[in-house]
Amino acid sequence: MRNSLIYLIFISVIFSCHEEVSIDSDDNKDVSIILDDKLKNVNSDANLKDTVDFKCQEWYPGKKQLKIEGGLDRQNRRHGTWYYYNEEGGEMSMTTYTNGRKQGFSIVKHPNGAIYYTGEYDTDKKVGQWKFYDEKGKKVNEVNYDN
């Protein structure tokens, strides 16, 4: 019983090292700030990243437009499909990952939204046919990475 009480007190002390403070911002949205035991902000707006339920999101300044999003594995490595968006919200690239390594289909677009290239990865290495296009969508090159 005594050991259980000591364990409970120890756990309580550990979890009390961070304090969450909610404040009202000018746009009437609640903002949560997590402070460490030295009252230092551990999740500042400077990096503009959120990680919830193994999903990561990075925002452009002001947090009005999503910049990057994708899944994470238990070791916080990229896992699943990741997307990159321009400041207007247009999807600019999509790449799949498995445990932090590029694995599977990838597509990247020119700034005007036309496809720049498509191809596949196998554990971070380009494999198979990769196709490259100009800004008007015309195929300009094809490379076989199996050789």
Number of C-alpha atoms within 10 A of each C-alpha: 6 7 8 9 10 11 12 12 11 11 11 11 11 10 9 11 12 17 13 12 11 11 12 10 9 7 6 8 10 12 10 13 17 15 17 15 10 8 11 12 15 11 15 13 14 8 11 16 18 14 14 9 8 16 17 17 18 18 19 16 14 9 12 10 15 21 23 20 21 21 23 23 16 9 10 14 15 23 23 20 19 20 20 20 18 16 14 9 12 15 17 21 21 19 22 22 25 19 17 17 17 22 22 20 16 21 18 20 20 16 13 11 16 16 22 23 21 19 21 21 20 15 15 14 13 20 18 14 14 18 17 18 18 15 14 12 15 12 14 11 11 14 14 12 14 9 6
